[in-house]
Amino acid sequence: MAFTVKVDLDLCQGYANCLIEAPSLFDIDDETNKAIVLGGDEHDEEFRTQAAAATRGCPARAIVVEDV
């Protein structure tokens, strides 16, 4: 089952924990210093473990993962 990953940019503080936990899914925008989701919002199941780790590791609780 596919899922979506979104970053609430109002909450994101640019800690980059998501990038450490899931480098295939996240990067940090050089201009805003906030997380961005790579490859669009929707992802295949193979990345779910990484997405869950990034969600748990975000101290700002800015990442939302939902089933499609």
Buried (B, 14 or more C-beta within 10 A) or exposed (E): EEBBBEBBEEBBEBBBBBBEBBEEBBBBEEEEEBBBBBEEEEBEEEBBEBBBBBBEBBEBEBBBBEEE
